[in-house]
Amino acid sequence: MGKDGRVNQCIRHYPDFDKTVTFSYPVYNPDKLPTESKRKDYSKDKNETRPDSLKRAVDKIFDIAYLNDFEYFVTLTLNGAFVNRYDSLDVGKKLKNWLRNQKQRKDARYIIVPELHKDGAIHFHGLMSGRFHVTDSGKHTCKGQVIYNLEDWTLGYTTAVRIDGEKVAVSRYICKYVTKDTKKIFGNVYFAGGDIVREPCKSYAHVNYYKAKGVEREIEATGMKVKYYTEVYEHE
């Protein structure tokens, strides 16, 4: 354990598996003890210290996607007649207003990730649930799933497909839309809201880094290394 009470390992406990992150340096401060350390603190939230913020954002998106029962995988595009789809300020304002309205009127729950078209226009992918009005578009996915239109989306065009796949696969799929350019759009990587669970239970420990299991990564400009390990449990 570090002199300021920090530890180097965090275990996230999911229903079917555990995900362990072990740093070569004690970075977690689970008891929120005061610290006099002069080293740079990369902490971006109350529980974690992690220099690669994009990786942390992907972890959070995965958590929300996996820990909640969403109904639809949606793609939301923008109509230039209603919004300047190249202007992040205009798009962000209208998106937030729409999401706020859907939470109030339709009990919406969501995790939304922005993405840029090749021409720079903004659109969104996400997982959603709520008392939405959907209509059959008459089209199907390559797997034969019905593609719906989300009539409640008033800013452009939509597709919505009912989620019936394995939750880990769906959660990983939404994470794939996060790239180095994602954060540049709005300054944040995702939008999440409604009555959702945001993170799993966690436990912390201080362990011998070199004996810890996991795939190792070196973190640039920090002098630290980190190991990621997932242990899957079989239920009888």
Order of alpha helices (4+ residues) and beta strands (2+ residues): beta-beta-alpha-beta-alpha-beta-beta-beta-beta-beta-alpha-alpha-beta-beta-beta-beta
